[in-house]
Amino acid sequence: MRKKATLTFADAIKRKGPRAVGAMVKPVGATCNLDCTYCYYLDKARLAPKAHAAEVMSDELLERFVKQYIEANQVPVVSFCWHGGEPLLAGREFYRKAVEFQKMYRGEKRIENSIQTNGTLLTDEWARFFAEEEFLVGVSIDGPREVHDANRRDRAGKSTFDRVRGGIERLKEQGAEFNTLSAVGAASEGRGREIYRFLKGIGSRFMQFLPVVEHVKRIEGWPREVIVEPGDPEAHRAEWSVGADAYGRFLNDVFDEWVTGDVGSYFVQMFDATLAGWCGVRPGLCAFCETCGDALAVEHNGDVYACDHFVYPEYRRGNIATGELRTMAGSGEQFRFGLEKRNALPTECLRCGYLHLCRGECPKHRFVPSERNPEERVNALCGGLRAFYRHSEPYMLKMRELLEAGEPAALVIPWARQRMGLF
């Protein structure tokens, strides 16, 4: 039976219990020195330039945000996530002030910082700053030169690959902690093993693979098709998007390489989230949680939105210059937004044996009409996700067995090699 407006006991506990609020803060909004083909955020700036002016969050707003964000979190560790656009365009002085404000308002809480950058502006000075202040630096790099440059070019259309590689080397030289985020689009199809080995080769031990599935349409006056909401009747799937089957093969190829040699030494966010699901533990990735709504987006002008993927007027929750972040995070509309992830699941999802792992994935990808009921929408990546879950299941269950016995998950490696006939 399909759930509608369901409120569980766990929901009630979450509603009344200590709140952990996440926020992706964009100190320069959509401003960026690159022109990546698949950047949904940059296209929002093109369509509404006045709402995303090339400005830096003011010192006053920065202080208000830091103070409100720490107060909104009723947990001992508060994690700040700086994003963009390209957040390094705010300048090092901006982040020095952010750290000062954090120390001013943290009280007994511990502060963590992470920042997601395209890597092209990383200098020795930036790298030393991140090392000294213990920032975790996420670097966007899609793979080897050909894969990376397929979509990640600068505004002059030039390659960014060497600049990104140079930035990573500076982080390593200065001892700054980093991980990698790789978009998986059409340019990545059939190259899972190659990309995984490349990332290992440049020193990445923690990897995120983000599927690119967007819709575009032609708008008069713009030089290329722009990204729009999938519900737009004039839109079509972008040619650089990854197909569901190709995404599943990509994950399976990376998984086979990882499970037969790298468990415990290299970490892939998708695999960690899947194992968490098999173990009944909350995954560290909101897309695979039963409900969402815990990760707001904060713009450079103080506007707050329900989620980074839903920066549209109807999802605006307020502005930190005139309201309180904790009130926005705890509002009824934000709570209902989070519940909708589960309560709007199509019937075929509720009947799926992998629902406890997928949870319908991110709602932004739910735009394909269901075969059972065309009025319902299923996730565009459903087939690929099922293929990955089916393929990885025996190995995930073996790792769960090892963990329950108090053994390290890495002991799955010889078992996996034997099962795959690699001995």
N, C-alpha and C positions, 0 to 999 in steps of 0.2 A: 504494500500500500504506500502510495507516495506521501511524503511528509509535506505538510503545509503549515506555516507559522508555528512550527514545533519549538518548544522550549524545554530543554532537558535539565536534569539536576546539575550536570556539569556546567551548563550555561549559567544557571543561577549562582553557582559557586564563583564562576568567573566574574559575574556581574557584581557580586558583593565582596569578593575577596580582594587581597592586595593586588593592585594593578601594575602591570609591567607594560609601559607604553613604548612603542617604537616610532621613530620618525626619520624619514629621509629628508634631510634639509638641503636646499639648493641655494647656496649663498649668491650665485650669479644667475639664477634662473636657468634659462635655456642657452645662455651665451656659451659659445664653444669655438675653438680654433679649427675644428674639423668639420667635415660635411659628410658624415657617414650616411650611406644610402638608407639604412634601415632605422634611423633614429626617429622614433615616434615623438620624442620630446621636442626636437628641433622643428619638426613640422607643425607642432602646436604653436611655436613662436612665429612661424611664417604666417599662419592663419590668423593669429591674434597678436601682432607685434606690440601693441600698446600694453597688453597684459604681461608681456615677457620682455620688457625693455632691458637693454644691456647695462644693468646697474648691479652694484654690489650691496648686499644687505648692510644697512647702517649699523654703526656701533650700538646705538640705542636698541634697535631691534634684536641685534645679536645678544646683548645682555638680557633682554626680556625673554628671548627664546631659551637661552641656557638656564636661566633661573626657573622659568615655567616648566621646562622639560625635566629638570631634576626634581622639582616638586611633584610633578605628575606621576613620577615613578615611585611606587611604594615598595621597592625592592632594593637590596643592598648594592647592586651593580647597575649602573646606568650607562648604556651604550649609545654613543653619538655616531651617526652615519652621515658623512658629508658627501654630497653627490652633485650632479649637474645635468645638462651642460658640462663644462669642464671646470671643476671646483678650484683648480690651482690658479685660475684667472683672478680669484679673489685676492691673491697675494699672501705671502707668509705672515705679514703683520696681522692680517685678519685672523689667522689661526692662532697666533701668539695671544691675541686678545681673547679668543675663545677659550684657550687653556687657562688664562688668568681668571676669566669669569667662572669657569668650572671649579677652580680651586676656591674661589670666593664663596660659592653657593653649595658645594658638595656636602658639607657637613660630615657625617660619618660614612657616606656612601663612596664607593669606589667608581672611578670614571674610566671608561674605555672609549677610544676613538678609532674609527675606520674611515677611510676616504677612497672613493672610486675615481680613478683618473685614466685618461687615454694614454698617459705616459710620455707624451711628446715634449712636455715642458719640464720634466724632472731634471734638476741640476744637482750638483754635489751639495749645494746649500739646502735645497729641499730635502734631499735624502738624509742629510745630517739632522735636520729639524725633525723629520719623522722618526728617526732612530732615537734621538734624545727624548722626545715626547711620547715615545712608544705608540705611535699610530700604526695600525695595520693598513697597508696600502694595497688596494685592489687595482690591478693593471689590466686594462682591456686589450687583449691580443687574441686574434681569432685562430692563429696557427702559423704555418710557414708563410713566406712572403706572398706567394700566389693567392693563398686563401685569405690572408689578412687584407691585402690591398684590393681585393675584389670589391669590398664595401667601405673600407676605412681609409679614406683619402682626405687630404686637407682641402681648404677652400679653393686652392688653385688646381685641384685635381691631381696633386702629386702624391707619391707613395709616402706612407708614414711608418713603414715597417722598421727601417733602420733607426729612426728616432725613438720608437718604442723600445726596441732592443737596447739601445743606449741607456734609456731611462732605467730599465730593469738592472742593467749592469751597475749603474750608480747606486741603486738601492742595495744591491748585494755588497758592493765595496764599503758602504757606510754602515752596514749591519742593520738596515731597516727591514722589518718583517713585511713580506708581501705574498699575495696570492694572485691567481689569474682568473679572469672572466673571459670566456670565449663564446661569442654568438655562434649558434649552429644554424646556418641557413643553407641555401642551395649550393653555395660554394664549398660547403663542408661535406656534402653528401658523398658517401663512399670512401671517406678519408679519416675515419675515426681513429684507427690505429696510428696513422701517420701523424695526426694532430696531437694525440696523446703522447707519443714518443717525443715529438718536438717540444712540447711543454715541459716534459721531464728534462729534456736536454738543456733548456734555458734556466733550470733551477726551480721550477714551480713544483711545490709539494702539495699544494692545496688548489684544486681546480673547480671552477664552476662552468657548466655548459648550459647556456641559455638559449632555448629554441626561439627562432625568429619566425613569427607567423603574423603577418600584418595585411591590411587591406589598403588599397590606394585608389585614387581617381585623378583624372586630369582636371585642373582648375585653371581657368583662363588667367593669364598673366604670370603663371609660375613656370619655370623652365623645365620642370619634370613633374611626374605624378607625385602627389603628396599623400601621406598616411592619414586615414580617416577611420572613424568607428566602423566596425564590420557590418553594423546594421544599416549603413548608408546604401540605399537602393542603386546608386550609380557606381558603387565600389566593386572592385574585384581583387582577388588574392594577388599580392605582389609576386612577381616572378622570382625574386630572391628569397622568398619564404621557403622553409624546409617542409617537405611533405611528411605526412604521418609515418608512412612505412620507412622512409629514408631516415627519419629521426630514430625510429626503433632500431634500425640496423646500426646507426651510428653509436647508440648507447651500448648495444650488444657487442660491437667490435671493441669499444673501449673497455667494457666490462671484462671480456675474455682476456685481454692483455693484463688488466689489473688483478683479477682474481687468481691468476696463475703465477703471479710474481711480485705484486706490489702491495698487498693488503698489509696495513700497519705501517707502511713506509711512505705511501702516497695516498692522498685523500681526495675523493671526488664527491662533491656535495650531493649529487643525485643518489649515489650509492649509500652514503650515510643516511639520507632521508628514508631510503627504501628499507634499510636494515632496521632503522628506528621503528618503522611501521610494522615490520614483522615481529619486533620485540615488544610492541605495545607501548612504545615511548613516543612522546610528542616530537615530531621531526623539527629540525632547525630551519625549515623552509616553509613559509606561509602557504605556498601553493599546494602543499600536501597535508595541511592541517584541515580538520573537519570544518572549522569556521575561521573567519579572518576578521579584519577590522582593527588589528592591533598595530598596524604600521601606517602612520599618517605621512603625508607629504607636506612639507613646509616650504613655501616659496620665498624668494629674496625680499618680497614686499610684505611678508608676514601672513599672507593667505595660507589657510590650512585646508587640505583636501583629504578625502577618505582614504586614498591610496595613490601611489605614484602612477598606477595604470588607469586611474580614473580622475585625472585632473581636468574635469569638465564642470561647468557652472553648477549643475544639479548636485554635485558631490562636494561643493565647497562647504566647509564647516564653520568658517569664521576667519578672524584675523587676530594674531597675538597682540597687535597694538591696541586692540579694543576689547579683547576677550581673553579668557584663560584656557590654556592648552588642555589642562586636565578636564575642564568642563566639556570641551569639544570631544576629547577622547572618550569620555564617559557618557556622551549624549545618547539619547534613545535612538536617534537616526543612525548614529555610527554603530551602535549595538545591533540594530536591525540589518544594517549593511553587512555586518559580519555573519549574522545568522543566515542571510540569504544564500550564501555560498553552499550551505548544506540543504536548506529548505527548498531551493529551486532546482535541485538535482533532477534530471530526467529519469523516467522509470527504468530505462535500461541500465543506468548507473546503479540504481538501488538493487538490481539483480546481479550485479557483477561481483565475481569472487575476489576482485582486486580493489574493491572500493575502500577497504581499510588502508590501502597504500596510496591510492591516487586522490581520493576525496573529491574527484571531479577536476583536479588540478586548478589552475588559475581561472577564475570566471571570465577574464578577458578573452580566453580562447574558446569559450562556449558559443559558437555561432553556426555549427553545422546542423541542419535539420535531422532529427532522429528518424531512423527507418521505421521504428515502431509507432511513433507519433510525430508527424512533421511539425506540429505546433511546439514541440519541445526542442531544445538545442543541446547538442552534445559537444564535448571538447574536440577541437579540430585535430588534436594529437592522440586521440583515444586509441586508434589502432596501433600506433607505434609504442605507446605506453604499455598496452597489453602485451605486445610482443616482448618488450623488455622484461616485464614482470614474470612472464611465463618462462623466458629463457634463464633469468637469474634466480628463480625460485629455489631450485635445489641447493644452490650455493649459499643463498641467504639463510635457508633453514639450517644448513650445516653450521654457519657462523653463529646463528642463534643458539644452537645446541652447544657449541664450544663456550660461548659467553655464559650460558646458564650453568655450565660445569666449572666456571671460574678459570677457563683457559683463554688465551688470546685468540682473537678472530683470525690472526695471521696463520694459524695452524690449518686453515682451510686450503692453503696454497698446494701442498703435496696432494691432498685429496682431490682438488680441482684438476691438477695436472694429470693425475691418473685417470680421472673420469673423462677428460678430454683426449686421452690417449697420447699425452706428450712425453711419457717416459719411454 
